[in-house]
Amino acid sequence: MNISSIKDSISSLGISSNNNLDVKNQGQGSFSNMLKDAIGEVNQAQVEGYNAMEGIVTGKVANLQEAVQRIEEAELSLKLALEVKNKAIAAYKEVARIQA
């Protein structure tokens, strides 16, 4: 997952320092689309990582360093996605606890 694509996705929500979270003007589904895109990027990184592993095992990889780099990128993108999920769940639980 590329950090710049996350920044682009967040900026596409129209959040800036001058306005509050005016969700009404963003259209429906903008958060879900951003989430689907981020999950798609993580999935694509995983597919590339598995393909790189397969290439290493079969000996079809010309550049071993690139293959290892793709595997590491896939691992890091998955770890980042899991941490974001954990933080979102923790925030939801905190809000639910405060409202109770």
C-alpha positions in Angstrom: 0.0 0.0 0.0 1.4 3.3 -1.0 1.3 6.2 1.5 0.7 8.7 -1.3 -2.4 6.8 -2.4 -3.7 7.0 1.2 -3.1 10.8 1.2 -4.8 11.1 -2.2 -7.8 9.0 -0.9 -8.1 11.2 2.2 -7.8 14.4 0.2 -10.5 13.1 -2.1 -12.8 13.2 0.9 -12.5 17.0 0.9 -11.2 17.3 4.4 -9.2 20.5 5.0 -8.3 22.7 7.9 -10.8 25.3 6.9 -13.9 23.3 7.0 -15.5 20.7 9.3 -16.3 17.2 8.1 -19.1 18.2 5.8 -20.1 14.7 4.8 -23.3 15.8 3.1 -21.4 17.3 0.2 -19.2 14.3 -0.3 -21.8 12.0 -1.9 -22.8 8.6 -0.6 -20.3 5.8 -0.5 -17.1 7.9 -0.5 -15.8 6.3 2.6 -16.8 2.8 1.5 -15.1 3.4 -1.9 -11.9 4.6 -0.2 -12.0 1.5 2.0 -12.5 -0.8 -1.0 -9.7 0.8 -2.8 -7.3 0.4 0.2 -8.3 -3.2 0.6 -7.8 -3.7 -3.2 -4.3 -2.3 -2.9 -3.4 -4.6 0.0 -4.8 -7.5 -2.0 -2.7 -6.5 -5.0 0.4 -6.3 -2.9 -0.3 -9.8 -1.5 -0.8 -11.2 -5.0 2.5 -9.7 -6.1 4.2 -11.0 -3.0 2.9 -14.6 -3.6 3.9 -14.4 -7.3 7.4 -13.3 -6.2 7.6 -16.2 -3.8 6.5 -18.6 -6.5 9.2 -17.1 -8.8 11.9 -17.6 -6.2 10.8 -21.2 -5.5 10.7 -22.1 -9.2 13.9 -20.2 -10.1 12.2 -17.9 -12.6 13.2 -14.7 -10.8 15.9 -12.7 -12.6 16.4 -10.2 -9.8 16.2 -11.8 -6.3 16.4 -8.5 -4.6 13.2 -7.2 -6.3 11.3 -10.4 -5.4 12.3 -10.1 -1.8 11.3 -6.4 -1.8 7.8 -7.3 -3.2 7.4 -9.9 -0.5 8.4 -7.4 2.2 6.0 -4.7 0.8 3.2 -7.2 0.9 3.9 -8.1 4.5 4.2 -4.5 5.6 1.0 -3.5 3.8 -0.9 -6.3 5.4 0.5 -5.4 8.9 -0.5 -1.7 8.3 -4.1 -2.8 7.3 -4.4 -5.0 10.4 -3.2 -2.2 12.6 -5.7 0.3 11.1 -8.5 -2.2 11.5 -7.5 -2.8 15.2 -7.4 1.0 15.9 -10.8 1.4 14.2 -12.3 -1.3 16.3 -10.8 0.1 19.5 -12.2 3.5 18.7 -15.6 2.1 18.0 -15.6 0.2 21.3 -14.5 3.4 23.1 -17.3 5.4 21.6 -19.8 2.6 22.4 -18.5 2.5 26.0 -18.8 6.3 26.4 -22.4 6.3 25.1 -23.4 3.5 27.5 
